[in-house]
Amino acid sequence: MTDYSALLGPDRYDFAVHLATQYHLDPSQVLFGYLQVVSEVTGDTRPADGDLHDPKVIKVVNEQFDHFLKRRH
């Protein structure tokens, strides 16, 4: 399973462009989709820092975002 957490880091745009090219999307769709999944998984629009370091939360975010990308493709 791919770790998409780099979409929250300083190189997020480069990673978003890579994923957008791979899945025939616009980079803004990738970034917005990732933030939307994080929000849904954490249950808030501003997750606590601890949520994003919890391996269980990251796993669920990665799985759901992977489904998001494949649905769009």
Rosetta silent file (secondary structure, phi, psi, omega in degrees, C-alpha in Angstrom):
SEQUENCE: MTDYSALLGPDRYDFAVHLATQYHLDPSQVLFGYLQVVSEVTGDTRPADGDLHDPKVIKVVNEQFDHFLKRRH
SCORE:     score description
SCORE:     0.000 S_00000001
   1 L     0.000  134.634  178.926    0.000    0.000    0.000 S_00000001
   2 L   -74.638  141.217  174.469    1.313    3.422   -0.922 S_00000001
   3 L   -94.604  113.012 -177.176    1.842    5.965    1.842 S_00000001
   4 L   -94.435    6.855 -175.363    0.215    9.178    0.662 S_00000001
   5 H   -63.047  -16.147  175.652    1.099   11.218    3.759 S_00000001
   6 H   -62.453  -16.781  177.746    3.645   13.180    1.697 S_00000001
   7 H   -70.767   -5.805  174.251    0.589   15.071    0.416 S_00000001
   8 H  -105.977   -2.465 -176.281    0.649   16.915    3.743 S_00000001
   9 L   -97.578 -174.824 -175.950    4.373   17.705    3.573 S_00000001
  10 L   -67.086  -22.733 -179.967    6.500   20.347    1.886 S_00000001
  11 L   -99.895   23.464 -174.714    6.799   18.346   -1.367 S_00000001
  12 H   -59.407  -38.199 -176.190    3.046   17.809   -1.640 S_00000001
  13 H   -67.364  -42.495  178.429    2.658   19.568   -4.978 S_00000001
  14 H   -60.995  -42.476  179.177    5.333   17.467   -6.716 S_00000001
  15 H   -67.617  -39.179  178.351    3.748   14.276   -5.375 S_00000001
  16 H   -63.664  -39.981  177.528    0.284   15.514   -6.366 S_00000001
  17 H   -63.366  -42.452  178.273    1.512   16.215   -9.912 S_00000001
  18 H   -60.361  -48.351  179.826    2.977   12.697  -10.090 S_00000001
  19 H   -66.493  -38.990  179.534   -0.282   11.113   -8.911 S_00000001
  20 H   -61.231  -41.745  178.506   -2.366   13.380  -11.137 S_00000001
  21 H   -64.566  -43.681 -178.084   -0.373   12.286  -14.166 S_00000001
  22 H   -64.852  -37.177 -174.952   -0.672    8.636  -13.187 S_00000001
  23 H  -107.871   11.276  176.874   -4.446    8.813  -12.612 S_00000001
  24 L    57.162   49.654  178.583   -5.344   11.397  -15.289 S_00000001
  25 L  -125.474  171.298  171.690   -6.468   14.018  -12.779 S_00000001
  26 L   -86.870  144.702  178.877   -5.634   17.619  -12.038 S_00000001
  27 H   -55.249  -33.537  179.448   -3.182   18.108   -9.122 S_00000001
  28 H   -66.329  -32.805  176.748   -5.819   20.164   -7.306 S_00000001
  29 H   -65.999  -38.883  179.230   -8.203   17.185   -7.447 S_00000001
  30 H   -64.648  -50.269 -178.023   -5.536   14.998   -5.871 S_00000001
  31 H   -63.626  -46.015  179.963   -4.792   17.467   -3.071 S_00000001
  32 H   -64.287  -42.052  179.328   -8.432   18.217   -2.366 S_00000001
  33 H   -60.707  -41.100  179.486   -9.336   14.527   -2.455 S_00000001
  34 H   -65.004  -45.571  179.102   -6.611   13.687    0.037 S_00000001
  35 H   -62.879  -36.622  178.449   -7.705   16.424    2.430 S_00000001
  36 H   -64.284  -43.519  178.953  -11.289   15.286    2.099 S_00000001
  37 H   -64.431  -44.646  178.551  -10.341   11.698    2.980 S_00000001
  38 H   -58.407  -43.498  179.971   -8.266   12.854    5.967 S_00000001
  39 H   -62.611  -43.937 -179.845  -11.212   14.918    7.162 S_00000001
  40 H   -65.054  -42.012 -176.624  -13.641   12.006    6.796 S_00000001
  41 H   -70.360  -41.809 -177.092  -11.349    9.535    8.568 S_00000001
  42 H   -83.959  -14.353  177.397  -10.465   11.811   11.468 S_00000001
  43 L    78.847   18.655 -177.857  -14.015   13.133   11.799 S_00000001
  44 L  -156.801  157.300  177.126  -12.979   16.771   11.721 S_00000001
  45 L   -79.616  -16.094  177.583  -11.758   19.359    9.262 S_00000001
  46 L  -130.684   88.319 -178.545   -8.688   19.936   11.483 S_00000001
  47 L   -66.975  150.885  175.364   -7.361   16.631   12.793 S_00000001
  48 L   -68.997  148.813  179.806   -5.164   16.610   15.871 S_00000001
  49 L   -54.147  -37.392 -179.946   -1.471   16.086   15.169 S_00000001
  50 L   -60.779  -34.909  178.886   -1.637   12.791   17.050 S_00000001
  51 H   -58.953  -40.432 -174.640   -4.219   11.458   14.610 S_00000001
  52 H   -81.949   -2.086  174.916   -1.851   11.858   11.702 S_00000001
  53 H  -109.102   -4.292  179.347    0.936    9.986   13.490 S_00000001
  54 L   -79.952  117.722 -177.745   -1.231    7.049   14.500 S_00000001
  55 H   -55.932  -33.016  179.561   -0.362    4.116   12.193 S_00000001
  56 H   -67.147  -41.505  179.292   -3.962    2.878   12.285 S_00000001
  57 H   -66.810  -45.530  179.083   -5.300    6.255   11.125 S_00000001
  58 H   -59.435  -41.397  179.724   -2.639    6.550    8.411 S_00000001
  59 H   -61.181  -45.208 -179.935   -3.493    3.054    7.169 S_00000001
  60 H   -65.366  -43.173  178.291   -7.198    3.891    6.871 S_00000001
  61 H   -59.647  -47.091 -179.308   -6.424    7.223    5.164 S_00000001
  62 H   -62.095  -42.455  179.290   -4.110    5.489    2.675 S_00000001
  63 H   -63.652  -46.030 -177.932   -6.659    2.765    1.916 S_00000001
  64 H   -69.489  -36.326  178.520   -9.501    5.212    1.396 S_00000001
  65 H   -70.050  -35.261  175.831   -7.417    7.592   -0.694 S_00000001
  66 H   -60.633  -42.003  176.520   -6.240    4.672   -2.823 S_00000001
  67 H   -64.044  -40.834  177.329   -9.919    3.840   -3.455 S_00000001
  68 H   -56.927  -48.355 -178.076  -10.562    7.515   -4.283 S_00000001
  69 H   -64.442  -42.869 -177.129   -7.799    7.510   -6.905 S_00000001
  70 H   -70.939  -30.424  176.593   -8.891    4.219   -8.467 S_00000001
  71 H   -67.143  -36.772 -177.742  -12.525    5.348   -8.580 S_00000001
  72 H   -77.358  -23.264 -173.914  -11.500    8.483  -10.479 S_00000001
  73 L   -77.117    0.000    0.000   -9.252    6.611  -12.891 S_00000001
